Amino acid sequence: MQLRTFLLKIHLCAGIGRLGELRVAEYLRQHPQAELESTQICQLARLNTVQTQRFKQAWISKLLADLLAQHQGLNVLTWVDTAYPRYLRESYQPPTVLFYQGDLSLLQRPLLALVGARQATEYTQRTLIQFMPTLVAQQVVTVSGLAAGADRMVHLTTLAAHGQTIAVIGTGLDIYYPRGNQALQQRIASDGLVLTEYPLGSAPQRYHFPERNRILAGLCQALCVTEARQHSGSLITANLALQANRNVLAVPGALWQPLSVGCNQLIAAGARPALSANDLLEELTII
């Protein structure tokens, strides 16, 4: 079995866990000629007795064999591939397997993550419209999560400015969430790049989105929050970016606006105010 296919099988196999999967993948990256049996996989993943028993049963199941065959035709980026993004590899618990549709070369361009509230207002829209032409002119690729609100605005304003964008989703490639984003997801898959760590058929789960956010934070060189409530998911993503030593910016807002509280708090804590597209470009070390 090819190494990439072997990693895909491990990724699809239930019971190993993200950290265990990463330990096995790193071993295989350093020992690409190794041929591991299930017992060795469990030892490398540091599974306990119960986890080992479950994994071994799943490893030889027909369900896993069928699942592997189902995913053979997909575009897959793995931990051992040279195209795997360097910044993501150095981030917190990076995915060992990513399924994708679109232009993988976009990962080699300057990547700016833009995130914000699902209830984003016209303020986010106008800010993005103002920033986007300058960013696109400098070949910056935007990254967001294809959620409602700010994420959708990011992708649409990038495309409207004839730029390129990457969507990191919290479902399988064959699932559209929210459903109203189906046409947009298909367009990004054609003209940009859609990434996910979740297999086909994976429906949106509450825990998928914090997991998705760590990929957003890990991919980019800089991250900007447009609007955010206090204790919002966007602030969690910003904190993940800070932990990954990424440059974090926030668009300042009115003191009385609930959706500006999170951004203003980020700035008070040391994030750079995003007052112009040049502020973003400087944090990407483009100017």
VENQUI-V540103 format. One record per helix or strand. SS is the DSSP state (H for helix, E for strand). FROM is the first residue (numbers start at 0). TO is the last residue. If there is no record, write none. Layout:
[[SS FROM TO] [SS FROM TO]]
//
This chain:
[[H 2 11] [H 17 29] [H 37 44] [H 48 58] [H 61 70] [E 74 77] [H 85 88] [E 96 101] [H 103 107] [E 110 114] [H 121 136] [E 140 143] [H 149 159] [E 164 167] [H 178 190] [E 192 195] [H 205 218] [E 221 224] [H 232 242] [E 246 249] [H 257 267] [E 271 272] [H 276 282]]
//
